[in-house]
């Protein structure tokens, strides 16, 4: 039977959990179960964003909110050439890396 150990840790603002395990835990795959502690003071799940929910309601009322996650049954798949065209920037366009850096505030 593989050793089992109960450890406590803390999830930081970056939502990362780092836990050091004792040497008797073998190297290799492990199963991790996360359970928030009741006395942590933090909400268990993020609360709803009222502004987001109001916008979703407006989009739904206007018939503009996408509620289907899959293509309709009669959808025709794109050809490889069509996919290639959609994934190619037009001539003279700035490289994708520049656009991403700009969005991230690197400039």
PyMOL commands that set and color helices and strands:
alter all, ss='L'
color gray80, all
select helices_A, chain A and resi 38-40+50-61+80-86+96-103
alter helices_A, ss='H'
color red, helices_A
deselect
rebuild
show_as cartoon
